[in-house]
Amino acid sequence: MRQLFQSISLTLACTLLWACTATDTKSPMQTPGRPESANTRLLEAGAATLQSKPPIDAINAYLDGFHFYNGHPDVQMEAHHYCSILNEDVIQCVIFDGNTKDAKIMGVEYIMDEKLFASLPAKEKAMWHSHGYEVSSGQLIAPGLPAAAEHALMERLAHTYGKTWHTWHTDQDKALPVGVPQLMMGFTADGQAERAMVEQRNRRLGEDAAKTRAERADIRIPEADPQADGWQHGNVIQISDPTGAHIHRPTSATPEATNSRSSQ
């Protein structure tokens, strides 16, 4: 997979890294706190110029998809993944609630190839979700990536599994990262994801769901490991929250971006 990204020309770097042709998705939550001071802004500028950031520089893929709380399949949200490819079989992603500068880090997702996944013990597998349906349905996309490159990437992701923890629940109207981490899952069949949520994402990013699904019809989708997607088999693993911060429906839907650019 690393070779796939290395083969894309430098002229497409902006598209690959930050999905420059995709419209903005604002974070749904404003964080309380004092405005930045002049000293803080100066520190930011200096750090940006003087400090090297190899782990951040390694982020070379942007994926947009959907998650739900393990054990609460009706509590769903959009998730923006910024990922670095460690090798041909392992990817790590930082998950945000938007794709603009003010986006909040919601959590992390670790992705591994099916061959590595097969070696895991059953109790571990239950915490991971399959990606086959997310790929075939068109729910998982790489905004701004050229069609051929996105198709090649999705061919690889169809044979992977992800383990996702959310640590800041802005979808639950949490203005601060309170509560405990929560294990998330991905959808595995039609009718599970809220139609309005998916349609809003597609409309905002200029995605044609039917066209995407048709274009991916040639991708071989493997049968998911029966020990993955544990929630489907009554094996729900979750951290109980002593603070009582979970789970309730958000008071409002994720807002449409107010300063969106037209999709190219």
VEXNUNU-59890 format. One record per residue (C-alpha): x, y, z. Coordinates in nm, 3 decimals, decimal comma, padded with zeros to 5 digits. Layout:
<r <X; Y; Z>> ...
END
This chain:
<r <00,000; 00,000; 00,000>> <r <00,290; 00,233; 00,069>> <r <00,391; 00,198; -00,297>> <r <00,045; 00,311; -00,402>> <r <00,088; 00,647; -00,234>> <r <00,449; 00,686; -00,342>> <r <00,343; 00,636; -00,702>> <r <00,102; 00,928; -00,700>> <r <00,270; 01,233; -00,849>> <r <00,386; 01,526; -00,638>> <r <00,138; 01,750; -00,817>> <r <-00,140; 01,561; -00,641>> <r <00,014; 01,596; -00,295>> <r <-00,235; 01,861; -00,182>> <r <-00,523; 01,640; -00,288>> <r <-00,379; 01,334; -00,119>> <r <-00,284; 01,494; 00,209>> <r <-00,568; 01,730; 00,284>> <r <-00,839; 01,655; 00,027>> <r <-00,814; 02,006; -00,114>> <r <-01,102; 01,944; -00,352>> <r <-01,335; 01,838; -00,071>> <r <-01,565; 02,081; 00,104>> <r <-01,510; 02,178; 00,464>> <r <-01,675; 01,997; 00,752>> <r <-01,676; 02,210; 01,066>> <r <-01,649; 02,062; 01,414>> <r <-01,997; 02,060; 01,573>> <r <-01,860; 02,174; 01,909>> <r <-01,709; 02,499; 02,035>> <r <-01,451; 02,446; 02,311>> <r <-01,474; 02,674; 02,617>> <r <-01,163; 02,870; 02,707>> <r <-00,991; 03,203; 02,669>> <r <-00,901; 03,333; 02,322>> <r <-00,540; 03,280; 02,219>> <r <-00,306; 03,552; 02,338>> <r <-00,043; 03,720; 02,124>> <r <00,224; 03,519; 02,307>> <r <00,048; 03,193; 02,229>> <r <00,013; 03,284; 01,862>> <r <00,383; 03,370; 01,853>> <r <00,468; 03,037; 02,013>> <r <00,253; 02,857; 01,756>> <r <00,425; 03,031; 01,469>> <r <00,768; 02,954; 01,609>> <r <00,689; 02,588; 01,674>> <r <00,543; 02,547; 01,326>> <r <00,859; 02,689; 01,173>> <r <01,132; 02,547; 01,396>> <r <01,015; 02,206; 01,517>> <r <01,015; 01,895; 01,304>> <r <00,709; 01,670; 01,330>> <r <00,788; 01,335; 01,164>> <r <00,478; 01,149; 01,295>> <r <00,253; 01,425; 01,161>> <r <00,442; 01,445; 00,833>> <r <00,383; 01,071; 00,791>> <r <00,007; 01,124; 00,766>> <r <-00,065; 01,067; 00,399>> <r <-00,427; 00,960; 00,362>> <r <-00,765; 01,111; 00,449>> <r <-01,062; 00,877; 00,488>> <r <-01,418; 00,970; 00,575>> <r <-01,662; 00,716; 00,717>> <r <-01,905; 00,646; 00,998>> <r <-01,888; 00,490; 01,344>> <r <-02,129; 00,391; 01,618>> <r <-02,083; 00,314; 01,986>> <r <-02,036; -00,057; 02,050>> <r <-02,356; -00,166; 02,222>> <r <-02,545; 00,142; 02,100>> <r <-02,582; 00,096; 01,723>> <r <-02,837; 00,378; 01,705>> <r <-02,584; 00,639; 01,827>> <r <-02,386; 00,716; 01,512>> <r <-02,152; 00,982; 01,379>> <r <-01,929; 01,081; 01,088>> <r <-01,556; 01,031; 01,145>> <r <-01,267; 01,196; 00,962>> <r <-00,957; 00,974; 00,957>> <r <-00,608; 01,110; 00,895>> <r <-00,383; 00,809; 00,852>> <r <-00,020; 00,706; 00,822>> <r <00,079; 00,378; 00,663>> <r <00,330; 00,193; 00,881>> <r <00,382; -00,093; 00,634>> <r <00,187; -00,305; 00,387>> <r <-00,030; -00,451; 00,663>> <r <-00,071; -00,188; 00,937>> <r <-00,218; 00,163; 00,928>> <r <-00,279; 00,404; 01,215>> <r <-00,528; 00,690; 01,204>> <r <-00,612; 00,995; 01,412>> <r <-00,987; 01,058; 01,405>> <r <-01,135; 01,407; 01,402>> <r <-01,492; 01,540; 01,412>> <r <-01,426; 01,761; 01,108>> <r <-01,166; 01,844; 00,846>> <r <-01,091; 02,207; 00,935>> <r <-00,833; 02,365; 01,166>> <r <-01,071; 02,372; 01,463>> <r <-01,156; 02,000; 01,440>> <r <-01,141; 01,805; 01,765>> <r <-00,950; 01,479; 01,798>> <r <-01,223; 01,221; 01,864>> <r <-00,997; 00,920; 01,892>> <r <-00,778; 00,671; 01,708>> <r <-00,821; 00,374; 01,479>> <r <-00,572; 00,095; 01,417>> <r <-00,611; -00,099; 01,093>> <r <-00,454; -00,433; 01,007>> <r <-00,461; -00,672; 00,713>> <r <-00,674; -00,987; 00,732>> <r <-00,369; -01,214; 00,755>> <r <-00,243; -01,042; 01,071>> <r <-00,597; -01,029; 01,205>> <r <-00,635; -01,405; 01,165>> <r <-00,352; -01,457; 01,416>> <r <-00,530; -01,270; 01,696>> <r <-00,708; -01,449; 01,983>> <r <-01,086; -01,459; 01,974>> <r <-01,132; -01,216; 02,264>> <r <-00,920; -00,960; 02,084>> <r <-01,098; -01,008; 01,750>> <r <-01,431; -00,917; 01,910>> <r <-01,311; -00,557; 01,953>> <r <-01,235; -00,514; 01,583>> <r <-01,474; -00,436; 01,299>> <r <-01,457; -00,549; 00,937>> <r <-01,425; -00,300; 00,652>> <r <-01,573; -00,502; 00,365>> <r <-01,922; -00,352; 00,376>> <r <-01,792; 00,000; 00,436>> <r <-01,598; -00,032; 00,111>> <r <-01,862; -00,204; -00,104>> <r <-02,142; 00,029; 00,010>> <r <-01,942; 00,345; -00,059>> <r <-01,974; 00,459; 00,303>> <r <-01,594; 00,474; 00,332>> <r <-01,443; 00,730; 00,096>> <r <-01,113; 00,911; 00,039>> <r <-01,228; 01,266; -00,048>> <r <-01,028; 01,440; -00,317>> <r <-00,827; 01,134; -00,417>> <r <-00,828; 01,055; -00,792>> <r <-01,074; 00,779; -00,878>> <r <-00,812; 00,522; -00,979>> <r <-00,606; 00,579; -00,664>> <r <-00,914; 00,565; -00,440>> <r <-01,025; 00,240; -00,604>> <r <-00,683; 00,082; -00,543>> <r <-00,686; 00,199; -00,182>> <r <-01,036; 00,058; -00,125>> <r <-00,932; -00,276; -00,274>> <r <-00,676; -00,300; 00,004>> <r <-00,900; -00,169; 00,282>> <r <-01,170; -00,424; 00,197>> <r <-00,935; -00,690; 00,338>> <r <-00,866; -00,512; 00,666>> <r <-01,008; -00,479; 01,017>> <r <-01,011; -00,177; 01,245>> <r <-01,011; -00,121; 01,620>> <r <-01,140; 00,223; 01,714>> <r <-01,156; 00,411; 02,042>> <r <-01,322; 00,751; 02,074>> <r <-01,195; 00,969; 02,358>> <r <-01,375; 01,301; 02,297>> <r <-01,747; 01,260; 02,235>> <r <-01,835; 01,582; 02,058>> <r <-02,121; 01,400; 01,888>> <r <-02,273; 01,378; 02,236>> <r <-02,249; 01,754; 02,284>> <r <-01,939; 01,723; 02,503>> <r <-01,754; 02,054; 02,483>> <r <-01,462; 01,901; 02,674>> <r <-01,311; 01,549; 02,661>> <r <-01,502; 01,416; 02,960>> <r <-01,612; 01,062; 03,031>> <r <-01,421; 00,746; 02,942>> <r <-01,299; 00,610; 02,607>> <r <-01,560; 00,418; 02,415>> <r <-01,512; 00,130; 02,171>> <r <-01,662; 00,204; 01,831>> <r <-01,782; -00,018; 01,548>> <r <-01,851; 00,008; 01,174>> <r <-02,160; -00,084; 00,976>> <r <-02,192; -00,425; 00,811>> <r <-02,518; -00,414; 00,613>> <r <-02,769; -00,187; 00,444>> <r <-03,023; -00,023; 00,671>> <r <-02,794; 00,014; 00,973>> <r <-02,660; 00,364; 00,914>> <r <-02,898; 00,656; 00,940>> <r <-02,990; 00,749; 00,587>> <r <-03,003; 01,123; 00,660>> <r <-02,652; 01,117; 00,811>> <r <-02,502; 00,943; 00,509>> <r <-02,690; 01,160; 00,259>> <r <-02,581; 01,478; 00,437>> <r <-02,215; 01,370; 00,418>> <r <-02,246; 01,278; 00,051>> <r <-02,419; 01,604; -00,033>> <r <-02,157; 01,810; 00,151>> <r <-01,863; 01,631; -00,012>> <r <-02,023; 01,599; -00,354>> <r <-02,038; 01,218; -00,342>> <r <-02,270; 01,011; -00,562>> <r <-02,343; 00,704; -00,351>> <r <-02,498; 00,496; -00,630>> <r <-02,209; 00,572; -00,865>> <r <-01,950; 00,488; -00,600>> <r <-02,117; 00,158; -00,519>> <r <-02,134; 00,066; -00,887>> <r <-01,769; 00,156; -00,946>> <r <-01,664; -00,070; -00,658>> <r <-01,869; -00,368; -00,774>> <r <-01,552; -00,533; -00,907>> <r <-01,379; -00,524; -00,569>> <r <-01,373; -00,866; -00,408>> <r <-01,521; -00,840; -00,061>> <r <-01,404; -01,123; 00,165>> <r <-01,634; -01,291; 00,412>> <r <-01,576; -01,129; 00,749>> <r <-01,409; -01,329; 01,022>> <r <-01,700; -01,460; 01,237>> <r <-01,521; -01,347; 01,553>> <r <-01,496; -00,985; 01,435>> <r <-01,785; -00,739; 01,467>> <r <-01,858; -00,893; 01,806>> <r <-02,170; -00,680; 01,858>> <r <-02,346; -00,873; 01,581>> <r <-02,306; -01,196; 01,776>> <r <-02,407; -01,062; 02,115>> <r <-02,045; -01,018; 02,223>> <r <-02,052; -00,650; 02,314>> <r <-01,739; -00,511; 02,479>> <r <-01,755; -00,162; 02,625>> <r <-01,610; 00,044; 02,908>> <r <-01,871; 00,143; 03,165>> <r <-01,870; 00,514; 03,244>> <r <-01,886; 00,599; 03,616>> <r <-01,942; 00,966; 03,530>> <r <-02,276; 00,895; 03,363>> <r <-02,167; 01,089; 03,055>> <r <-02,305; 00,832; 02,811>> <r <-02,515; 00,768; 02,613>> <r <-02,770; 01,018; 02,488>> <r <-02,875; 01,143; 02,153>> <r <-02,713; 01,470; 02,044>> <r <-02,940; 01,772; 02,069>> <r <-02,875; 01,865; 01,706>> <r <-02,738; 01,706; 01,392>> <r <-02,387; 01,781; 01,272>> <r <-02,432; 02,117; 01,099>> <r <-02,376; 02,168; 00,730>> <r <-02,059; 02,365; 00,661>> <r <-02,139; 02,734; 00,624>> <r <-01,834; 02,816; 00,416>> <r <-01,820; 02,509; 00,194>> <r <-01,638; 02,518; -00,136>> <r <-01,791; 02,352; -00,438>> <r <-01,656; 02,003; -00,499>> <r <-01,422; 01,995; -00,797>> 
END
